[in-house]
Amino acid sequence: VPGVATAVIVVCIAALLVVLLSVYRLNQPQNQEHIHTHALPEKQADRDGSSLSITVNPLE
């Protein structure tokens, strides 16, 4: 049945294109603004670290 074989080939080629485009997008350099929006300023990072405490369970 040639129609089924053609449909399978078209679906396989489409899946291959999706995979190739995904790999291409993952290998693109990231946007510099996007990277810097997630980084904490140094002063804020110091302030956040000072409020940390360690609790020890005395039953262990």
N, C-alpha and C positions, 0 to 999 in steps of 0.2 A: 504494500500500500504506500505509494509515493507521497501522498498528502501527509500521512503521519510522520514519515521520515523528515519531510521538509519542516514540519512544525517542531520536531525535536531539535533539529539543527538550529532553527531560529531562536528557540528558547535557550539553547546552550550558548550561542553567540551573545545573546542579550545578557546572560548571567556573567559571561566572561568580561563584557564591557563594564558591568557594574563593579566587578572585582578590580579591574584595572583602574577605573576612575577612583575607587576608594583608596587604593594604594597610592595613586598619584596625589590625592588630596592630603593623605597622612604624611607624605614626604615633603610637602610644601613648607617653607619657613613660616613660623607663626608670626602673627601680627604683633609688633612691639608694644602697642598700646594695650593689647589684650593680656600680655604677660605681666605688665607692670600694674594692672588693676588688681591682680590677685596677690601681689607682694605687700607685706606689712611694712609700714615705715619703721625705721630703726628705733625711734623713740617709743612708738606704740608697742613694739615687740618687747622692749625692756620693761615697760610698765606692766604688760601682761604676765611676764615671767615672775615678777616680784610677788604676785598674789597666789602663787601655787603653794600648796601644802601637801605633805605626805602623811597619810593616816595609817598607822600600824595596828593590826588586829591583835590584841593582847592574848586572845585565846589560842593562837597558833603556836 
